Amino acid sequence: MQPSEPYYRDDLALVHHRGFAFHADACAPDILSLLEPIRRRNGLVLEIGCGSGLLTARLVETGHRVVASDASPSMLHLARTVATGAEEIRTLTLPDDPVPAADAIVGVGHALNYLPDVGSVERALLALARALRPGGVLAIDLCDLDWGRTRQGESNRGWVGEDWALVTRFSTPSPDRYVREMTTFVPNEDGSWRRDDERHDNVLVDTARLPGLLATAGLECEVRLSFGSEAFPPGLRALIGQRPA
Ligand SMILES: C[S@@+](CC[C@H](N)C(=O)[O-])C[C@H]1O[C@@H](n2cnc3c(N)ncnc32)[C@H](O)[C@@H]1O
């Protein structure tokens, strides 16, 4: 299902930033290792689905030139304060916005699974592949069909922090769909709390098919269980590749 407005409005963007930094934090060291040759030659890194800029900040701190992008204005607003020093922080809504040429394309937090269907995911991947310069590196994560298989009948869950709370109802209406109905609470300036609700429809993909797809655009890719040494949750995969120099 295509949402009528971008996913991650103000309150969910804030909750993600305050309570769910752990995935970007865990992925950062391995992504930085994969990108070390790009940093050495001062290449340009394009980050897709940058969210609030958690990985972006790590890339910038390490000396990378970064263009960070996302579809959510609320996430981009946060990223502009979190990842100062990026060359650009801009809207890029996959699969159809033009993708700028880059020496590396990275993304964590499965942005492509937010697209409406597998065809859109494939279109987005081919657009990213075409934007990757010779010698360039691709490193993104995606939810495989296994993501849904391992979460059949998942119980509702709640999380709470000092200044945020999230309650999520999960469902897997079909083998290639993962749905979260999320209710957020964040404090107002006067100390009262406000509620918002978002439904996220994720499409799950057979990641084993993706190296073959990307080979048609000249990329050599593989699907791994993580970007390196960090442990991914069940069903999440790392798609890692390069365009030969
Ligand atoms: C789970 S969040 C991950 C954010 C960030 N990378 C992190 O790890 O904290 C997924 C991100 O994908 C973005 N996204 C969703 N649909 C997108 C689209 N069509 N194009 C680009 N980004 C999209 C969302 O706005 C959100 O910031």
The ligand as a MOL file (V3000), in Angstrom:
LIG
                    3D

  0  0  0     0  0            999 V3000
M  V30 BEGIN CTAB
M  V30 COUNTS 27 29 0 0 0
M  V30 BEGIN ATOM
M  V30 1 C 13.6160 2.3520 10.0300 0
M  V30 2 S 13.9680 3.9670 9.4200 0 CHG=1
M  V30 3 C 15.7710 3.9350 9.4530 0
M  V30 4 C 16.3520 5.3090 9.5880 0
M  V30 5 C 17.8540 5.3700 9.7800 0
M  V30 6 N 18.5900 4.8580 8.6260 0
M  V30 7 C 18.2790 4.6280 11.0240 0
M  V30 8 O 18.8000 3.5100 10.9110 0
M  V30 9 O 18.0660 5.1610 12.1190 0 CHG=-1
M  V30 10 C 13.6100 3.8160 7.6680 0
M  V30 11 C 13.8180 5.1020 6.9050 0
M  V30 12 O 13.4540 4.8980 5.5340 0
M  V30 13 C 12.8410 6.0740 5.0700 0
M  V30 14 N 12.0280 5.7910 3.8790 0
M  V30 15 C 10.8120 5.2120 3.8460 0
M  V30 16 N 10.3460 5.1810 2.5920 0
M  V30 17 C 11.3020 5.7380 1.8090 0
M  V30 18 C 11.3970 6.0090 0.4140 0
M  V30 19 N 10.4030 5.6870 -0.4260 0
M  V30 20 N 12.5180 6.6080 -0.0540 0
M  V30 21 C 13.5210 6.9470 0.7960 0
M  V30 22 N 13.4680 6.7360 2.1310 0
M  V30 23 C 12.3780 6.1380 2.6330 0
M  V30 24 C 12.0130 6.5370 6.2480 0
M  V30 25 O 11.6170 7.8770 6.1460 0
M  V30 26 C 12.9530 6.2620 7.4080 0
M  V30 27 O 13.7560 7.3610 7.7130 0
M  V30 END ATOM
M  V30 BEGIN BOND
M  V30 1 1 1 2
M  V30 2 1 2 3
M  V30 3 1 2 10
M  V30 4 1 3 4
M  V30 5 1 4 5
M  V30 6 1 5 6
M  V30 7 1 5 7
M  V30 8 2 7 8
M  V30 9 1 7 9
M  V30 10 1 10 11
M  V30 11 1 11 12
M  V30 12 1 11 26
M  V30 13 1 12 13
M  V30 14 1 13 14
M  V30 15 1 13 24
M  V30 16 1 14 15
M  V30 17 1 14 23
M  V30 18 2 15 16
M  V30 19 1 16 17
M  V30 20 1 17 18
M  V30 21 2 17 23
M  V30 22 1 18 19
M  V30 23 2 18 20
M  V30 24 1 20 21
M  V30 25 2 21 22
M  V30 26 1 22 23
M  V30 27 1 24 25
M  V30 28 1 24 26
M  V30 29 1 26 27
M  V30 END BOND
M  V30 END CTAB
M  END
